Amino acid sequence: MRLRRWLRSAVALSVMVAVAGIAGTTGVAAVLFSDQRREADSQLERRSELMAEAVTTEAGRYVDTLRTVAAATAALETVTAGRFGQVAAPLRRMNLAGATSVAFLVPSTDAQVPEVQALWRSRGAPDITLTPVGTGREHIFSIFSEPLDGGLPAATGTDVTQLPAPDQAFTQARRTGQTTVSDTYLLLRDRDVPPDRRQLSFILTAPVYEAPDAAGRQAFRGWVLMGIRGQDFIGATLRRISQNLLDVTLQAQSADGAQVAVATLRATVPGDRDLRREVDVTMAQRQWQLMIQAPSTRLPGAGGALPTTVALGGGALSLLLAGLVYVLATGRTRAQNQVRAATAQLSAAETEARGQANLLEVVLNSITDGVAVVDTDGEFLLHNPAARRILDVDPQGPRPDAWQAHYGIYRSDGSVPFPVDEQPLVRALAGERTDGVEMIVRNARHPNGVRIAVSGRPLGPGAGQAGAMAVFHDVTLQHAREAELTSFAGMVAHDLRTPLTVVAGYAELLSDAVETAELRAPLTQITAGVDRMSQLIHDLLVYATARDASLHSADIDLAEIAADVVTMITASMRPEGDPVPRITVGALPTVRADPNMIRQLLDNLIGNAIKYTPPGEAARIDLSAYPDKPGWVRIEVSDHGIGVPEGQHEAIFAGFHRAHADGPYAGTGLGLAICKHIVDRHGGAIAVTDNPGGGSRFSFTLPLGDPSRPGGK
């Protein structure tokens, strides 16, 4: 009887466990399903933002390109077919997806048609015939056309006012003086295309004016136009982002005011499109819409079978647990056996853990990189043979504030002691991560010094105690090879100066000898090329010097050097050139630095601020100083120029990187890389941010000097 009551109690307990487990599992599955749905919404939101940004950015590129074509056409003294072809030629290499052609158009009244036709026949379009549509109004005729899609040139002489969409765009562009986008319509050149291959298109148009006369008035020349097929444009812009998961429709207003689908990108994945977003995109002066749909089950992180798996697995686990409870409740001996089995498993796990620890020790003892671990007091807890070989580590070594003297740690120049608070292990103890910090270790074991790159990390919670670790990588041989390459580049650059000087001299002699401008033009191009090559050679030499030359630090008056640099820059500017810059130099302190390198640093930063100022405007530059950490000062060079493009605030300090490579700003891309090398050599940091008043704000840090000894060692 007691046995039966015991069995009934065990069954009841098992049923309760099973019911509770299944209920809990169902709740968890419901929460997971809800989380997947939220993740799908979040994924679609992010992709929608990316698509809107991509379309807006690409449209901006097309608008900027057409503005450039309009400006170049306006700069021509006389617009001819050949010159317009030269202006449009670079567009074929720009991969403008969907762009059909770029054309030049002019206005004409009924009475002016014969005169206009004769004029443009004389300027390179001998076969053009202007065909007006209607009378009593102004006509707009296409004069020159350059294909961008590899096809034949579009027909010229056509009166485009017969189409409402482009006619409205031309009128608005002329009225506002801005680049304008038209309503969507079917291009004239596409009307013979089979219906299943037709695309709705639109045009971008910009007005073209002649150069101002003496009174500042600008005569209207005409328009430049770029035709764009919507489907090709949206497909090339968004196919990579959609990843064949999203249906995308670009909607715009047609000529009759109705909303029409300009282009559609369909995903091939199956599933109900139960998620939808609509976002606005900017196209010139208009706002168009992107309608994005997607099946929630196909988006990353949202289409897994985890809820179902959890429900089924949890239910099975609950039943299994119920059975286990029943077994435990009914078999003490069986439970004891399971305890013994679990104990054996724990013993096996401990043996495996010891094996892993032994393997880790063998690996640490075998690698050539040094690994060291310290506690919060700087006592070494672990150091492999490579670390002992590099640092001559003593397990009973000194505290962190004596590491520099004990181990002989210097900055990468080999002469300046490495400050304690900047050492990677000390920074790691403070919770800061560091990577590839170069230093020189010179002690009795290494009298000639070893160059190492050190990375430091705080110990994570899994380490069992607080502390830090560092990895030491010997880069002595690598640095020596880089120094050889830099020296070789410097010698080659130096040896190139003599032949370039000879070329420039002969070009100047030939230019003086010839009498016609036609013969003198190639010589002018040769001279310009020699000047660019000479500038590149100069920058390469300065780049090599900034990186590897000896550092001759002294207490220098930064205000005096800044004044000299400003005087030299303004004195070298031509009176007939751009307006003289307005440079304000605030109170600057005495710093401990190499005077020649600091002069080069200020020259590069101020020169950049002048260069990247919009044409015709006077550069406004401010030099100021602010306190930094103890013993250091932060110098700021602010300007009101064109600024640094978004996302390039760190990349501009890399060698040969030019943020405005597509603009009218010449350069080698080494100026800011030289600045970074100079600041790094002095142990400081350099960065750039956007100036709230427009432009850029460059800042760098230098060690403070003794103001009573400017110029002293």
Secondary structure, 3 states (H helix, E strand, C coil): CHHHHHHHHHHHHHHHHHHHHHHHHHHHHHHHHHHHHHHHHHHHHHHHHHHHHHHHHHHHHHHHHHHHHHHHHHHCCCCCHHHHHHHHHHHHHCCCCCEEEEEEEEEECCCCHHHHHHHHHCCCCCCCCCECCCCCCCEEEEEEEEECCCCCCCCCCEEHHHCHHHHHHHHHHHHHCCCEECCEECCHHHCCCCHHHCCCEEEEEEEEECCCCCCCCCCEEEEEEEEEEHHHHHHHHHHHHHCCCCEEEEEEEECCCCEEEEEEECCCCCCCCCEEEEEEEEECCEEEEEEEEECHHHCCCCCCCHHHHHHHHHHHHHHHHHHHHHHHHHCHHHHHHHHHHHHHHHHHHHHHHHHHHHHHHHHHHHCCCEEEEECCCCCEEEECHHHHHHHCCCCCCCCHHHHHHHHCEECCCCCCECCHHHCHHHHHHCCCCEEEEEEEECCCCCCCCEEEEEEEEECCHHHCCCCEEEEEEECHHHHHHHHHHHHHHHHHHHHHHHHHHHHHHHHHHHHHHCCCHHHHHHHHHHHHHHHHHHHHHHHHHHHHHHHHCCCCCEEEEHHHHHHHHHHHHHHCCCCCCCCCCEEEECCCCEEEECHHHHHHHHHHHHHHHHHCCCCCCCCEEEEEEEECCCCEEEEEEEECCCCCCCCCCCHHHCCCCCCCCCCCCCCCCCHHHHHHHHHHHCCCCEEEEECCCCCEEEEEEEEECCCCCCCCC
